[in-house]
Amino acid sequence: MNFGAEYEIGLSSLGLIARVPAVRLTGAGGLFTAMNTFDREPFYKGKSLKDWVMVMQFEDSDGHPSPGAQEAKEAVRAIGPAAIPYLLQWIQPPWQNSILPDAAAEALKILGPQANSTIPELTRILNKPCVSLDDRSSRTMAADILSHLGPETLPILLAAATNLQGQDDQREIIDDLGHFGPSGAAAISALISWTQD
C-alpha cells in the first residue's frame, strides 16, 4: 500500500520545514513494515541542511564566524535531532566534498546534548581500524565530537586513547580531553601513566 506522495510539514512560526516521505506498507504473513520511499534532508527557511552546514564555515575578515555562519548555526539548532542521520553520514568517507565533513562535525558539536544519540555510532567510528587517511580524519572528528557531548563520553575516549597508545591518534584524543574541563578530572591518572610510558 502506498499512502501518497511526499508531504511538507513544518512549524511556520519557526521557519522549520521537513519534507516527510510517503510511507509504503508492505507485508507478508500479516507482518507490515513501514518503508520510506524518499530520503530528503530537513529544510529550514527554504534552505537544505547541507546548505546551512556549508555556510557555517564562512568567516569575516577578522577570522570570526560571519553573520551568515551565525545564522547557519541557529538553523542547525532549529533543525535539531532531525539533522543527525545526515551529519553522521557526512563525517564518514567516502567524501565528495572536502569541506562538508568538518562542517558536519561542527554541526554535531553545536547540537551538543541533542546529539547524544550519536554516541554509539561515533564510538564505532572511533574504534574502527583505519585503512586510509580519510578513515583517520573520520576517527579524529569522532573523538572531537564525542568530547563535546558531555562527561558520559569520557570513558569512551579514555579507552580509545589507551588502545591507541604511542600513536598520533592518541595525542589527538588527549587534546580532546581538554574539552571536558573540570568534569574531565577522571582522566588525570591515565594522563599521568601515559607520560611515564
matplotlib code that plots the C-alpha trace (Angstrom):
import matplotlib.pyplot as plt

x = [0.0, 1.3, -0.2, 0.6, 3.3, 5.7, 4.2, 5.7, 5.1, 6.5, 6.3, 5.9, 6.4, 9.9, 10.6, 11.2, 10.0, 10.6, 9.7, 8.1, 8.2, 5.2, 5.0, 4.6, 3.4, 4.4, 3.5, 3.9, 2.1, 0.4, 3.6, 3.7, 6.8, 6.9, 9.4, 10.5, 10.0, 12.1, 15.3, 15.2, 17.2, 15.5, 14.9, 14.9, 13.8, 13.9, 17.5, 18.6, 20.6, 23.6, 23.4, 23.3, 26.1, 28.3, 27.6, 28.7, 32.3, 32.2, 34.3, 34.6, 37.8, 38.9, 38.6, 35.3, 32.2, 30.4, 26.8, 25.7, 27.7, 26.0, 22.6, 23.6, 24.4, 21.0, 19.4, 21.2, 20.0, 16.4, 16.6, 17.9, 17.9, 16.4, 19.9, 21.7, 21.5, 22.8, 25.6, 26.8, 26.8, 28.8, 31.6, 32.3, 34.3, 34.0, 33.7, 32.6, 33.2, 36.3, 34.6, 31.4, 32.9, 34.5, 31.4, 29.2, 31.4, 31.0, 27.2, 27.1, 29.1, 26.7, 23.8, 25.6, 23.5, 20.8, 23.3, 23.8, 22.1, 25.2, 27.4, 27.2, 28.0, 30.7, 32.2, 32.2, 33.9, 36.5, 37.3, 37.2, 40.5, 41.9, 42.8, 43.1, 43.9, 40.1, 39.4, 41.9, 40.3, 36.9, 38.3, 39.7, 36.4, 34.5, 36.8, 36.4, 32.6, 32.4, 34.4, 31.7, 28.7, 29.2, 31.1, 29.5, 31.8, 35.0, 35.3, 34.9, 37.7, 40.0, 39.5, 40.3, 43.4, 44.6, 44.1, 46.0, 48.9, 52.0, 50.2, 49.5, 45.7, 46.3, 47.7, 44.7, 42.4, 44.4, 44.0, 40.2, 40.1, 40.7, 37.2, 35.8, 37.2, 36.8, 34.4, 37.4, 39.3, 38.9, 41.4, 44.2, 45.6, 45.5, 47.3, 50.0, 50.5, 50.8, 53.6, 55.6, 55.4]
y = [0.0, 3.4, 6.3, 9.0, 11.5, 13.5, 15.9, 19.1, 19.8, 22.4, 25.0, 28.1, 30.4, 28.9, 28.6, 24.9, 22.7, 19.0, 17.1, 13.9, 10.9, 9.0, 5.7, 2.4, -0.5, -3.9, -7.1, -10.9, -13.2, -10.4, -8.5, -5.0, -2.8, 1.0, 1.9, 5.4, 6.0, 9.2, 10.2, 14.0, 16.0, 18.7, 22.2, 25.5, 28.8, 27.4, 26.0, 22.4, 21.2, 20.7, 24.4, 25.6, 23.4, 24.6, 28.3, 27.6, 27.6, 31.3, 33.8, 37.5, 39.4, 39.1, 35.3, 35.2, 33.5, 35.6, 36.8, 34.1, 31.5, 32.6, 32.3, 28.8, 27.7, 28.9, 27.0, 23.8, 24.2, 24.8, 21.7, 19.8, 16.0, 15.6, 16.6, 13.8, 11.0, 13.3, 14.8, 11.3, 10.2, 13.3, 12.8, 9.3, 8.6, 8.4, 12.2, 14.0, 17.4, 18.3, 21.0, 19.1, 16.5, 19.2, 21.3, 18.4, 17.7, 21.3, 21.0, 17.9, 19.8, 22.7, 20.3, 19.2, 17.0, 16.9, 14.7, 12.2, 9.6, 9.6, 8.3, 4.6, 5.4, 7.8, 5.2, 2.7, 5.2, 6.0, 2.3, 1.2, 0.2, 2.9, 1.8, 5.3, 8.9, 9.6, 6.9, 8.6, 12.0, 10.5, 9.0, 12.4, 14.0, 11.4, 11.9, 15.7, 15.4, 13.0, 15.4, 18.0, 15.7, 15.6, 13.7, 10.4, 10.1, 10.5, 6.7, 6.1, 8.5, 7.1, 3.6, 4.6, 6.6, 3.6, 1.3, 3.8, 4.3, 5.6, 6.6, 10.1, 9.5, 9.1, 12.6, 13.9, 12.3, 13.6, 17.1, 16.5, 15.6, 19.2, 20.0, 18.3, 21.0, 20.1, 17.2, 15.5, 15.1, 11.3, 11.4, 12.7, 9.3, 7.9, 11.0, 10.7, 7.0, 7.7, 10.3, 7.6, 5.1]
z = [0.0, -0.8, 1.1, -1.3, -2.2, -0.2, 2.3, 3.6, 7.3, 9.5, 12.2, 10.1, 13.0, 13.4, 9.7, 10.1, 7.2, 6.9, 3.8, 5.0, 2.7, 1.8, 3.6, 1.8, 3.9, 2.7, 4.4, 4.3, 6.6, 8.4, 9.2, 8.0, 7.7, 7.0, 4.4, 3.4, -0.3, -0.3, 1.5, 1.9, 4.4, 6.5, 5.3, 7.4, 5.9, 2.4, 2.6, 3.0, 6.0, 3.7, 2.5, 6.1, 7.2, 4.4, 5.3, 8.9, 7.6, 6.4, 8.3, 8.2, 7.5, 11.2, 11.1, 13.2, 12.0, 9.5, 10.1, 7.7, 9.6, 12.8, 11.1, 9.9, 13.4, 14.6, 11.6, 12.7, 16.2, 14.9, 12.8, 15.8, 16.0, 12.5, 11.2, 13.0, 10.4, 7.7, 9.8, 10.8, 7.1, 6.1, 8.6, 7.1, 4.0, 1.0, 0.7, -2.4, -0.9, 1.2, 3.3, 4.3, 6.7, 9.0, 8.7, 9.7, 12.7, 13.8, 13.4, 15.6, 18.3, 18.0, 18.8, 21.9, 24.2, 21.5, 19.6, 22.4, 20.2, 18.0, 20.8, 19.7, 16.1, 16.9, 19.2, 16.3, 14.0, 16.8, 17.2, 13.6, 12.1, 9.8, 6.3, 4.8, 5.7, 5.3, 8.0, 10.3, 9.7, 10.4, 13.7, 14.7, 14.0, 16.0, 19.0, 18.8, 18.6, 21.5, 23.7, 23.2, 24.1, 27.8, 30.6, 29.8, 26.8, 28.8, 29.4, 25.7, 24.8, 27.6, 26.3, 22.8, 23.8, 25.8, 22.8, 20.6, 22.9, 21.2, 18.0, 16.7, 17.2, 20.9, 21.1, 19.2, 21.7, 24.7, 23.2, 23.0, 26.7, 27.4, 26.3, 29.4, 31.7, 35.4, 34.6, 32.9, 36.2, 36.0, 33.1, 35.2, 36.4, 32.8, 31.5, 34.2, 33.4, 29.7, 30.3, 32.2, 29.4]

ax = plt.figure().add_subplot(projection="3d")
ax.plot(x, y, z, "-o")
ax.set_aspect("equal")
plt.show()
